[in-house]
Structures are given as structure tokens and as C-alpha cells.
Amino acid sequence: MNDETGTTAAEAAQDAIIDEFAFFGDWTERYQYLIDLGRKLAPFPDDWKTEANKVHGCQSQVWLVASGNAACLQFAASSDSSIVTGLIALLLRVYSGRSAEAILATEPRFVDSIGLAKHLSPTRSNGLAAMLQKIKQYAHATSAG
């Protein structure tokens, strides 16, 4: 599938993230960039911050909302942690606006490529995995539905 909702677009988003992070010499700069990315996310309405939208497995508070259908899923998310909000921004760049099929087929290779796996605390790594699992659960539910 090569349209903009497909895996090619998701892979291109990952390549762009990898290229952006390559510009920064150290992790202090990379964390600052993550925080800046999080600040650019669309506002997340307070009434979406419900138990049903909460991502469990994160040390921080994280809420994730999905809309759309199997052809194109949109995600919105928020966290009470600025670094986690930056991680959300990266996940949304790769997965939001994609088909359920593309979401399920796309592994987050950017996490290892930019060194996130080595530089996140175990609790943040678990939270990232929990957010990804929730995104894939939404994709699975819409593709099965």
C-alpha cells in the first residue's frame, strides 16, 4: 500500500524523525527537542481526560483518543509529563492519519534508531510500549470491526 495512509508514509515519517534527531549532538538537546515537539501538539480537551481514555502502564498520566475508521485512524493524546508528551508527538507522527493495516504493519524502528531505547528510564520505556500497544489495539479493533 503506497498511499498517504499506508506503510510508506509511516516509514517516511520514521525516516524524518531519525534525520531530525541526528542533528543533535547530545541527549540534553534531544530531550529539549522532544519537549518542544510535545508543546506543538494540538490542544487536548479536558473532557477527554477520562478513565476510559487513560493509557495504563505509564508512570505519567497519559490519555489517548482515536477517531476515524480502518481506512484512516486519527489519534489525539496528552500527558502530564513534558517528555512523555514529546514521545506522544513522535508516535502520532508515525501512526496518526494511517490505515489500520499500516498501523499494524509498522514497527516503531525510530525508537532504537535515535537511541530512545537506551536513554529512557524503564518506566518511560514501559509507558512508550503501553501507548504503542493502545494505538495498535485501536487499529486491530477497527480492522476487525
C-alpha positions, -999 to +999 in steps of 0.1 A: +000+000+000+016+032-011-009+059-005-005+085+022-024+064+048-001+034+041+031+020+055+052+040+030+041+072+047+046+058+082+081+047+072+088+082+057+077+097+090+101+075+109+130+084+085+123+121+091+123+116+129+157+097+126+171+125+104+159+152+128+174+136+159+207+131+140+212+169+141+216+169+179+249+161+194+238+150+229+208+138+248+202+172+266+195+187+232+174+157+221+153+159+253+147+196+247+136+188+211+112+162+225+097+187+249+094+213+221+076+187+199+052+180+227+044+217+231+033+218+194+006+191+198-029+202+193-048+211+225-063+181+242-097+189+257-100+183+295-133+164+290-113+138+271-092+131+302-113+103+314-106+069+328-118+053+295-091+072+276-063+066+300-033+046+289-024+021+317+012+011+322+025+046+321+040+062+352+028+096+340-008+103+333-015+097+296-048+099+277-053+087+241-083+091+219-089+075+185-113+086+158-119+076+122-122+041+107-100+013+093-091+034+062-078+063+083-074+065+121-066+098+138-052+099+173-050+127+199-031+123+231-018+142+261+003+136+292+011+155+324+048+149+316+066+171+290+090+144+279+061+119+276+041+145+256+071+146+232+071+109+229+034+111+221+042+136+194+066+112+178+041+083+179+014+105+164+036+115+135+042+079+127+008+064+133-020+091+132-037+095+098-028+060+087-049+030+078-054+003+105-035-021+082-005+003+080-005+009+118-005-028+125+023-034+099+046-006+112+071-013+139+085+018+157+121+013+144+128+050+152+129+042+189+161+022+185+175+043+156+175+076+176+187+059+208+155+064+228+155+028+239+188+034+257+180+068+271+146+063+285+141+052+321+125+017+324+092+033+335+092+057+304+101+027+282+071+008+296+049+038+291+060+041+254+053+004+249+018+009+266+010+038+243+021+019+212+000-011+223-031+010+228-026+025+193-023-010+178-053-021+198-075+006+183-062-003+148-069-040+154-104-032+167-113-011+136-098-036+111-117-064+128-149-044+130 
